[in-house]
Amino acid sequence: MTRAIGKRVCAIVAGGLFGATALAGGAGAQNGAAAPGLPAGAAALRQAPPALQAPIRNEAGTIRYIVLFADTAAQRYSAKALGDPRFGADHDGKVMRLLHEVEAAHRLTATHAYSHTLQGFAAYLTEQQVSALRRDPRIKSVSPDIQAEASASAVWSDVQVGASTLPWGVQAVGGSAASSGAATVYVIDSGIANHVDVPVSARWNAPGACAIGKYPHATFVAGIIAAKNDNAGVTGVNAGAKLVSLAYGDPTCAVGSNSFANVIAALDEAKRRILAEGRMGVVNLSSNFQMVNLTPDRMPLVAAFQKSVRALITPDNASGYRGAVFVQSAGNRYSDACFYSFNDKLPSDGALVVGAIDSNGQPAQPLNGSGAFAPLDPKGVTEMGSNFGACVDAWAPGKNVRSTWMNSYASTYVVSSGTSWAAPHVSALAARLIETTPTLRTPGEVENAIRARLVSGGALTQGIPLRVASIAGAAHKAKPTVEFKLGGQRSSATPPALGVAPNPVLTTATAFDLSYDAVGAQSCDMRAYVDGNLVEQKLAGPTSFNWGSAPRNPGLHRWDVDCRSANGESNSASASARVARGLEPVIAFSINGVPNDGSATLPANTAVTVAYQATNATSCAVTAYSRLPVEFFTTWYENKNAPTSLRWAPLKLGSGGEYYWNVVCVNRNAPGAPETYMTLGIDAL
């Protein structure tokens, strides 16, 4: 999304400045209604043959192997318990003594030990070590480790590690190792907040800008790069890396501070600090600017930005300036990235523009006519998808990524989407390579090292292979991304069921839209059911289909679609709707005794009475929540077994506040216990 600012998420077009983030959370062809029933001669569902998976590698590219001991190899050792702080004290003493002896003999370090269901270990091994182990009579087998894979799932997903989350994006680029601090990342943004999980070594703010903006865009970027690996919150790609916050502006903190001049000033300040530090730096800019079709008076701004970036990148032996790797987001307009980002198009100039992928390894792009980047705020702007084209140098995670955030002054974590989040994955990768590879002496050499680690999983962007950044150059196989559009809801792999709370009741007179769409698929199988009975089927069908808007007969409807890609991978999506048979509860809201259909704008600081009345209901569940400007919503009333009528009085509405009531009522005296859902929203101005 474009930079989300203020009480409501909105687009900013100020001085040619565009952000690159949507805060969370191609259209299908109109093919008409599908004929019900089974097509004649329908083929069985095709199954893709199993594919060999790439081995797991560490940052140095060394493969991890699982090594099993021969059945009797451990018998001659003492069974006395032998603790090892790496693996605990509960392992079999014989096996642990054999493991220690093998480690010493072959000069290796185990990452895992097995003595309960198996006897052996796992370790990253060189080819020479593998050969030597296979000749060792104590060893039964030496096999490359691979990732466990489940069908109909994402390529990567968040993993819980103790009390911490290892985000799927960090896994995709092969991160999470602790930083040595030997490279500094300069974050040009809204100003990194004081988050418990984010280290900040220094701060600077442009003239008129706040050092820490109210909008936590920079904090999210910082968490992706460097969130600490401390068994709490999330872990960054280069955990604990040295960060410098260069705040160019946030209009919710200082009106007009997000100017082009401040961006140029931040680039200038970055170069000054890098020169003073005496080592190559990394600069992340997760913002975008219109670079073409400007009025003549604005064209010099583009030239100034390009010149400033080139000066930042380029080393200068005379002054001792080591240069900087410059990483920028591609932008969220699902358009040519050359129109909105640094566009020199040189393959080794030290600058990288980064597009966004989803957790299936596919480009983040529109599906079912809906934008790929949904905002966190329900009233925010959904943006269409990642920019693309010749100016995109690399692709990295950017859709539904988890990182650090601020709720007022409290540290928290949220999931969000945008190319703003793709860029810091590559910035962290660049810093990691600088720290671990002393032979990389210039920004161009670092860019070349990153390019050498770009991997294709089979996904395409505008017909061109999409190449994803990875520290170890680890291979993956992209899966299709498949989504349904159901009613007026956002496109999703599993949209909330229509006709089921919190969605309103559906009747036979209620028409609703239905379509599916896929990216990265060659064909799809679709099946439709009513009350568990198959009523429609299309095998090896199109990758998008639109049923249009129509009412449905009573019953529980479900639609399943399974799609396959050219590389043999598959993925699925499902949607459902319940069309009621009658006897549904009816809920009516009122404000100050006057019936209301669900929304109102009222004067602030005045007392109001809010009430609801449900008929044909046995009980209700009620949640009321609110927020004041520049805050997240908080729940102030919740009752899961509320009466069928309730009244709040008097209520005083704060200036600029938003107030919502969600009421779900059920009729347990009717077959199927039908539910009805209704919401009331009040804005206080």
C-alpha positions in Angstrom: 0.0 0.0 0.0 1.1 3.6 -0.2 2.4 4.8 3.1 -0.4 4.4 5.6 -0.7 7.6 7.7 -2.8 8.9 10.5 -6.0 7.7 12.0 -7.2 6.1 8.8 -4.9 4.4 6.4 -4.7 6.6 3.3 -2.6 7.2 0.2 -0.1 10.0 0.3 0.7 12.0 -2.9 2.9 14.7 -1.5 5.8 16.2 -3.4 5.9 13.1 -5.6 6.4 10.8 -2.7 4.9 7.4 -2.6 5.4 4.7 0.1 5.4 1.0 -0.6 3.3 -0.7 2.0 -0.2 -2.1 2.7 -0.9 -2.9 6.3 -2.8 -6.2 7.0 -4.0 -8.7 6.2 -5.7 -10.4 -13.0 -9.4 -10.8 -12.7 -11.1 -14.1 -13.5 -12.8 -14.1 -16.8 -16.5 -13.9 -16.9 -17.3 -17.4 -18.1 -21.0 -17.4 -17.2 -22.7 -20.0 -14.9 -21.4 -23.5 -15.1 -23.7 -26.3 -15.9 -24.5 -28.5 -12.9 -23.7 -32.2 -12.8 -20.7 -34.2 -13.9 -19.2 -33.6 -17.4 -19.3 -36.7 -19.7 -16.1 -38.8 -19.6 -14.7 -36.8 -16.7 -11.1 -37.9 -16.1 -9.7 -38.7 -12.6 -7.9 -36.0 -10.8 -4.3 -35.9 -12.1 -1.6 -36.3 -9.5 1.8 -34.6 -10.0 4.7 -37.0 -9.7 6.9 -36.4 -6.7 9.8 -34.1 -7.3 13.3 -34.3 -5.7 13.8 -31.6 -3.1 16.8 -29.5 -2.8 19.1 -30.3 0.1 19.3 -28.0 3.1 22.3 -25.7 3.2 23.9 -23.3 5.6 25.0 -19.8 4.7 28.3 -21.1 3.4 26.4 -23.4 1.0 27.4 -26.6 2.9 24.8 -29.3 2.8 23.4 -30.8 6.0 23.3 -34.6 6.2 21.7 -37.1 8.5 24.2 -39.8 9.6 23.1 -43.1 11.1 25.4 -45.3 13.1 25.7 -49.0 12.3 23.4 -51.2 14.4 26.1 -52.4 16.8 28.6 -49.5 16.6 27.7 -48.1 20.0 27.7 -51.4 22.0 31.3 -51.2 23.2 30.9 -47.9 24.9 29.9 -47.3 28.5 26.2 -46.8 29.1 26.8 -44.3 31.9 24.9 -41.0 31.3 27.0 -38.4 29.5 25.5 -34.9 29.3 26.1 -32.6 26.3 24.9 -29.0 26.7 24.0 -29.0 23.0 21.6 -31.9 23.3 20.7 -32.3 27.0 21.4 -35.0 29.4 18.7 -37.5 28.4 20.5 -39.2 25.5 21.9 -42.7 25.6 25.5 -42.6 27.0 26.8 -45.2 24.5 25.5 -43.2 21.5 26.8 -39.9 22.9 30.3 -41.3 23.4 30.3 -42.7 19.9 29.1 -39.3 18.6 31.9 -37.4 20.4 34.5 -39.9 19.0 33.2 -39.5 15.4 33.1 -35.7 15.7 36.8 -35.7 16.8 37.8 -38.2 14.1 36.1 -36.4 11.2 36.4 -32.8 12.5 32.8 -32.1 12.3 30.1 -30.5 14.6 26.8 -32.2 15.0 23.6 -30.0 15.0 21.3 -32.8 16.1 21.8 -36.0 18.1 19.5 -39.1 17.9 19.6 -42.0 20.4 15.9 -42.8 21.1 14.2 -43.8 17.9 17.5 -43.8 15.9 21.2 -43.8 16.6 23.0 -41.1 14.8 23.3 -37.3 14.2 22.9 -34.5 11.7 25.7 -32.1 10.6 26.8 -29.8 7.9 29.4 -31.7 6.0 31.9 -31.1 3.2 32.2 -33.6 0.3 35.5 -34.9 1.9 33.8 -35.5 5.2 30.9 -37.3 3.5 33.3 -39.6 1.7 35.3 -40.3 4.8 32.1 -41.1 6.8 30.8 -43.5 4.2 34.1 -45.4 4.5 33.9 -45.5 8.3 32.6 -49.0 9.4 30.8 -47.4 12.3 28.5 -45.6 9.9 25.4 -47.2 8.3 24.3 -44.3 6.0 24.9 -40.6 5.1 22.0 -38.9 3.5 21.3 -35.2 2.6 18.7 -33.6 4.8 15.6 -32.2 3.0 12.6 -30.2 4.1 9.4 -31.9 5.1 6.6 -31.0 2.7 2.8 -31.1 2.9 0.5 -30.8 -0.1 -1.8 -27.9 -0.6 0.2 -25.5 1.6 2.6 -22.6 1.2 6.3 -23.1 0.3 7.2 -21.3 3.6 5.2 -20.5 6.7 5.8 -18.9 10.1 7.4 -21.3 12.6 7.1 -21.0 16.4 10.5 -21.3 18.1 9.9 -21.2 21.8 8.3 -17.9 22.6 9.5 -16.4 19.3 8.3 -16.5 15.7 10.6 -17.2 12.8 8.7 -15.4 10.0 8.3 -17.2 6.7 10.1 -14.3 5.0 13.2 -14.8 7.1 13.2 -18.5 6.3 12.7 -17.8 2.6 15.9 -15.8 2.4 17.8 -18.1 4.7 18.2 -15.7 7.6 18.0 -15.6 11.4 21.7 -16.1 12.3 23.1 -13.5 14.7 24.9 -10.5 13.2 28.5 -9.8 14.1 27.8 -6.1 13.9 30.5 -5.6 11.2 28.1 -3.9 8.8 25.6 -1.1 9.5 22.2 -0.8 7.8 20.9 2.8 7.5 17.1 2.9 7.4 15.8 5.9 5.6 12.2 6.0 6.7 9.7 7.5 9.3 12.1 6.9 12.2 12.5 3.6 14.0 10.7 3.5 17.4 12.0 2.3 20.7 10.8 -1.3 20.2 12.0 -4.0 22.7 13.0 -6.3 19.8 14.8 -3.8 17.6 18.4 -2.5 18.3 19.1 1.1 17.2 22.6 2.4 17.6 22.0 6.0 16.4 19.3 8.3 15.3 19.1 11.3 13.0 16.1 13.3 11.7 15.8 15.6 8.7 14.9 19.2 9.3 11.4 19.5 10.6 11.0 15.7 10.9 10.5 13.8 14.2 13.3 11.4 15.1 10.6 8.8 15.8 7.4 9.1 13.7 4.0 8.1 15.0 3.5 5.8 12.0 5.7 2.7 12.7 6.6 2.0 9.1 10.3 2.2 9.9 9.9 0.0 12.9 8.4 -2.8 10.7 11.3 -2.5 8.3 13.9 -2.6 11.1 12.4 -5.7 12.6 12.7 -7.6 9.3 16.4 -6.6 9.1 17.5 -7.0 12.6 14.9 -8.1 15.2 16.9 -9.9 18.0 17.0 -13.7 18.2 16.1 -13.7 21.9 13.3 -16.2 22.2 10.7 -13.4 22.1 8.6 -11.7 19.4 10.1 -12.3 16.0 13.6 -12.9 14.6 15.2 -10.7 11.8 17.1 -11.9 8.8 20.4 -10.6 10.3 19.4 -10.8 13.9 20.8 -8.0 16.1 22.4 -6.1 13.1 23.6 -2.6 13.7 20.9 -0.1 12.7 21.0 3.6 12.2 17.6 5.4 11.9 17.5 8.2 9.4 14.1 9.8 9.7 13.0 11.8 6.7 9.5 12.5 7.8 6.1 11.4 8.9 3.2 13.9 8.4 1.3 12.5 11.4 4.1 13.7 13.6 5.2 16.8 11.7 3.0 18.1 8.8 4.8 18.4 5.5 8.0 16.7 6.8 7.8 13.8 4.3 9.4 16.0 1.6 11.7 15.1 -1.3 14.2 17.5 0.2 14.3 15.4 3.4 14.8 12.2 1.4 17.8 13.8 -0.3 19.0 15.1 3.1 18.8 11.6 4.5 20.8 10.1 1.6 23.4 12.8 2.2 23.5 12.1 5.9 23.9 8.4 5.2 27.0 9.0 3.1 28.5 11.3 5.8 28.1 8.6 8.5 29.4 5.8 6.2 32.5 7.9 5.5 33.0 8.6 9.2 32.6 4.9 10.0 35.2 4.0 7.4 33.5 0.9 6.1 30.9 0.0 3.4 27.3 0.5 4.5 23.9 -0.7 3.4 21.0 1.8 2.9 17.4 0.8 2.8 14.7 3.0 1.3 11.2 1.5 1.4 9.6 4.4 -0.3 8.9 5.2 -3.9 8.6 8.3 -6.1 7.1 9.0 -9.5 10.1 9.1 -11.8 8.4 9.7 -15.2 5.7 11.9 -16.8 6.4 14.8 -14.4 6.0 18.4 -15.2 9.2 20.2 -16.3 9.6 21.9 -12.9 9.7 18.5 -11.1 12.1 16.7 -13.4 15.2 18.1 -11.6 14.0 16.3 -8.5 14.3 13.0 -10.3 17.8 13.9 -11.5 18.8 15.0 -7.9 17.5 11.7 -6.5 19.4 9.6 -9.1 22.6 11.6 -8.6 22.4 11.4 -4.8 22.0 7.6 -5.0 24.9 7.2 -7.4 27.1 9.3 -5.1 26.0 7.2 -2.1 26.8 4.0 -4.0 30.1 4.9 -5.5 33.4 4.4 -3.5 36.0 7.2 -3.5 39.5 6.2 -2.9 40.8 9.7 -2.5 38.5 10.4 0.5 38.5 6.8 1.8 34.7 6.5 1.2 33.9 2.8 0.9 30.5 3.2 -0.8 27.1 1.8 0.1 24.7 -0.9 -1.2 21.4 0.8 -1.9 18.2 -1.2 -1.7 14.8 0.2 -2.6 11.3 -1.2 -2.8 9.8 -1.6 -6.2 6.4 0.0 -5.4 2.9 -1.2 -5.0 1.1 -0.1 -8.2 1.3 -3.3 -10.1 3.1 -1.3 -12.8 6.5 -0.8 -14.3 9.0 -0.4 -11.5 11.1 1.9 -13.6 8.4 4.6 -13.2 8.7 4.6 -9.4 12.2 3.6 -8.4 15.9 4.0 -9.0 16.1 3.0 -12.7 19.8 2.8 -13.8 19.2 -0.8 -14.8 22.9 -1.6 -14.4 23.6 -5.1 -13.2 26.5 -4.4 -10.8 26.2 -0.7 -9.8 25.5 -1.5 -6.1 21.8 -0.7 -6.3 19.0 -3.2 -6.0 15.2 -2.7 -6.5 13.1 -5.4 -4.9 9.7 -6.8 -5.8 7.4 -8.7 -3.5 6.5 -12.4 -3.5 4.0 -14.3 -1.4 4.6 -17.4 0.7 4.1 -19.6 -2.3 7.0 -18.0 -4.1 4.6 -16.2 -6.6 4.7 -12.5 -7.4 2.2 -10.5 -5.2 -0.3 -9.5 -7.9 -4.1 -9.0 -8.1 -6.4 -12.0 -8.0 -10.1 -12.0 -8.7 -9.8 -8.3 -9.4 -8.7 -7.6 -5.9 -5.4 -6.0 -5.0 -2.7 -8.1 -3.4 -1.8 -5.8 -0.5 -4.7 -5.5 1.9 -4.4 -2.9 4.7 -4.4 -3.6 8.4 -7.1 -1.0 8.9 -10.4 -2.1 7.4 -11.0 1.4 6.1 -7.5 1.6 4.5 -6.6 1.4 0.8 -5.9 -1.9 -0.8 -3.1 -1.7 -3.3 -2.9 -3.7 -6.5 0.4 -5.5 -6.2 4.2 -5.5 -6.6 5.6 -3.4 -9.4 7.7 -5.4 -11.9 9.8 -5.1 -15.1 13.4 -4.5 -16.1 14.2 -2.3 -13.1 13.4 -5.1 -10.5 16.7 -6.7 -9.6 15.5 -9.2 -7.1 12.3 -10.5 -5.4 11.8 -11.1 -1.7 9.0 -11.8 0.8 6.4 -9.0 0.9 2.9 -10.4 1.3 1.5 -11.2 4.8 4.9 -10.7 6.5 5.2 -10.5 10.3 7.4 -8.0 12.0 7.7 -5.4 14.7 5.1 -2.6 15.2 4.1 0.0 17.8 0.6 0.4 19.3 1.0 4.0 20.6 4.1 3.5 22.8 3.7 -0.2 23.3 5.9 -2.8 21.4 3.9 -5.3 19.4 3.9 -7.4 16.2 1.6 -7.4 13.2 1.3 -9.0 9.8 1.4 -6.6 6.8 2.0 -6.5 3.1 3.9 -4.4 0.6 7.2 -4.1 -1.3 8.3 -1.9 1.6 8.8 -5.2 3.4 10.6 -7.0 0.5 13.4 -4.5 0.4 14.7 -4.9 4.0 15.0 -8.7 3.4 17.6 -7.9 0.7 19.2 -5.1 2.8 19.7 -7.6 5.6 21.1 -10.2 3.2 23.6 -7.5 1.9 24.7 -6.7 5.4 25.1 -10.4 6.2 27.3 -11.0 3.1 29.5 -8.0 4.0 29.9 -9.4 7.5 30.8 -12.9 6.5 32.7 -12.4 3.2 35.7 -10.1 3.6 36.6 -10.4 -0.1 33.5 -8.3 -1.0 35.0 -4.8 -1.0 32.7 -2.7 -3.1 28.9 -2.3 -3.4 29.0 -3.7 -6.9 30.7 -6.8 -5.7 28.0 -7.2 -3.0 25.3 -6.8 -5.6 27.0 -9.5 -7.8 27.2 -11.8 -4.8 23.4 -11.3 -4.2 22.7 -11.9 -7.8 24.7 -15.1 -7.7 22.3 -16.2 -4.9 19.1 -15.4 -6.7 17.1 -18.6 -7.2 14.2 -19.4 -9.5 11.4 -21.6 -8.1 9.6 -21.8 -11.4 7.4 -18.7 -10.9 7.1 -16.1 -13.6 6.5 -12.3 -13.6 5.2 -11.0 -16.9 6.5 -14.1 -18.5 10.0 -13.7 -17.1 11.5 -16.1 -14.5 11.2 -14.6 -11.0 14.4 -14.8 -9.0 14.2 -14.8 -5.2 17.0 -13.6 -2.9 18.5 -16.3 -0.7 21.6 -16.1 1.5 22.7 -19.6 0.7 21.2 -19.7 -2.8 18.8 -22.4 -1.5 16.5 -23.9 -4.2 12.7 -24.0 -3.8 9.7 -25.0 -5.9 7.1 -22.3 -6.2 3.4 -23.4 -5.7 0.4 -21.8 -7.4 -1.4 -19.1 -5.4 -5.1 -19.8 -5.5 -7.9 -17.6 -4.1 -11.7 -17.3 -4.1 -13.7 -14.1 -4.2 -16.9 -14.6 -2.3 -19.5 -11.9 -2.0 -18.0 -8.5 -1.2 -15.1 -9.9 0.8 -11.4 -9.7 -0.1 -10.0 -12.4 -2.3 -8.5 -15.2 -0.1 -7.6 -18.9 -0.2 -10.2 -19.4 2.5 -12.6 -16.5 2.7 -15.0 -16.4 5.7 -18.1 -18.4 5.0 -21.1 -16.3 3.8 -24.3 -16.7 5.7 -22.4 -17.6 8.9 -21.6 -15.1 11.7 -20.0 -12.7 11.6 -21.3 -12.4 8.0 -25.1 -11.6 7.6 -27.6 -14.4 6.9 -28.1 -15.4 3.3 -31.6 -16.2 2.0 -32.7 -17.6 -1.4 -33.3 -14.1 -2.5 -29.8 -12.9 -1.7 -27.4 -12.8 -4.8 -23.7 -12.9 -4.2 -20.6 -12.9 -6.4 -18.4 -16.0 -6.7 -15.1 -16.5 -8.6 -11.7 -18.1 -8.3 -8.3 -17.1 -9.7 -4.8 -18.4 -9.6 -1.3 -17.2 -10.4 1.4 -19.7 -11.4 -1.0 -22.4 -12.4 -1.5 -24.2 -15.7 -4.9 -25.8 -15.0 -7.4 -26.3 -12.1 -9.9 -28.9 -10.9 -13.1 -27.4 -9.5 -15.8 -29.3 -7.5 -18.9 -27.8 -5.9 -21.0 -29.4 -3.2 -24.4 -28.7 -1.5 -24.9 -30.4 1.9 -22.0 -32.7 1.1 -23.3 -33.8 -2.3 -21.3 -33.2 -5.5 -23.3 -31.0 -7.8 -20.7 -29.6 -10.2 -17.3 -30.6 -11.4 -14.7 -29.2 -13.9 -11.5 -31.2 -14.3 -8.3 -29.8 -16.0 -10.3 -26.5 -16.2 -9.3 -22.9 -16.5 -7.1 -21.1 -13.9 -9.8 -18.5 -13.3 -13.6 -18.7 -13.4 -16.4 -16.3 -12.6 -19.9 -17.5 -11.8 -21.2 -14.0 -11.6 -23.7 -12.8 -9.1 -26.7 -15.1 -8.4 -28.8 -16.4 -5.5 -28.4 -20.0 -4.4 -30.8 -22.7 -3.1 -31.0 -23.4 0.6 -28.3 -25.5 2.1 -24.5 -25.5 2.9 -22.6 -24.8 -0.3 -18.9 -25.5 -0.7 -16.5 -24.9 -3.6 -13.1 -26.5 -3.8 -10.4 -25.8 -6.4 -7.1 -27.6 -6.9 -4.5 -26.0 -9.3 -1.3 -27.3 -10.7 1.8 -25.5 -12.0 4.2 -26.4 -14.8 6.8 -27.5 -12.3 4.4 -30.2 -10.9 3.5 -28.3 -7.7 -0.2 -27.9 -6.6 -2.2 -25.8 -4.3 -5.8 -25.4 -3.4 -8.5 -23.0 -2.1 -12.0 -23.4 -0.7 -15.1 -21.2 -0.2 -18.4 -21.9 1.5 -21.8 -20.3 2.0 -24.9 -21.2 4.1 -28.2 -20.3 2.5 -30.8 -20.2 5.3 -34.1 -22.0 5.4 -35.9 -19.4 7.5 -36.4 -18.6 11.2 -33.3 -16.4 11.4 -33.0 -13.8 14.1 -33.6 -10.2 13.2 -31.4 -7.5 14.9 -32.3 -3.8 15.0 -30.0 -1.0 16.3 -31.1 2.4 17.6 -29.3 5.5 18.6 -31.1 7.8 21.0 -34.2 5.8 20.4 -34.1 6.3 16.6 -33.7 3.1 14.4 -30.3 2.9 12.6 -29.2 0.8 9.7 -25.6 0.4 10.9 -23.6 3.6 10.7 -23.7 7.2 12.0 -21.6 10.3 12.4 -22.3 12.2 15.6 -20.9 15.3 17.4 -18.0 14.5 19.8 -18.3 14.9 23.5 -22.0 14.5 23.6 -23.9 11.8 25.5 -25.7 9.2 23.4 -27.8 6.1 24.0 -27.1 3.0 21.9 -29.3 -0.1 22.0 -30.1 -3.3 20.0 -33.2 -5.5 20.0 -33.2 -9.0 18.5 -36.4 -10.9 17.7 -36.6 -14.6 16.9 -33.4 -15.2 18.9 -32.6 -17.2 22.0 -29.2 -15.5 22.9 -26.6 -13.1 21.5 -22.9 -12.5 21.6 -21.8 -8.8 21.8 -18.4 -7.1 21.3 -18.0 -3.4 21.5 -14.6 -1.7 20.6 -13.3 1.7 19.9 -10.2 3.8 19.2 -9.1 7.4 19.3 -6.8 9.0 16.6 -3.5 7.2 16.0 -4.3 4.2 18.2 -5.3 0.6 17.6 -8.8 -0.6 18.5 -9.4 -1.7 22.1 -12.4 -3.8 23.3 -14.4 -2.1 26.1 -17.4 -4.5 26.3 -17.7 -8.2 25.5 -20.4 -10.7 26.5 -20.6 -14.1 24.7 -24.0 -14.9 26.4 -25.8 -11.5 26.2 -29.5 -11.0 26.3 -31.6 -10.5 23.1 -31.8 -6.7 23.9 -29.3 -4.4 25.6 -28.9 -0.7 26.1 -25.8 1.5 26.8 -26.4 4.9 28.3 -25.1 7.4 28.6 -22.0 7.1 26.3 -19.7 10.0 25.8 -17.9 9.9 22.5 -14.3 11.3 22.3 -13.3 13.6 19.6 -12.1 11.8 16.5 -13.1 8.4 18.0 -14.5 5.4 16.2 -16.9 3.1 18.0 -18.2 -0.2 16.8 -20.7 -2.8 18.1 -20.8 -6.4 16.7 -23.9 -8.4 17.7 -24.4 -12.1 16.7 -27.7 -13.7 17.7 -28.8 -17.3 17.4 -32.1 -19.1 17.3 -31.4 -22.4 19.0 -35.1 -23.4 18.7 -34.8 -23.6 14.9 -33.3 -26.4 12.9 -29.6 -25.8 12.3 -29.6 -23.0 14.9 -29.4 -20.1 12.4 -27.4 -17.0 13.3 -27.7 -13.4 12.3 -24.8 -10.8 12.5 -25.0 -7.0 12.5 -22.6 -4.2 13.1 -23.1 -0.6 14.2 -20.4 2.0 13.6 -20.2 5.6 14.9 -17.7 8.3 14.0 -17.4 11.1 16.5 -16.4 14.4 14.9 
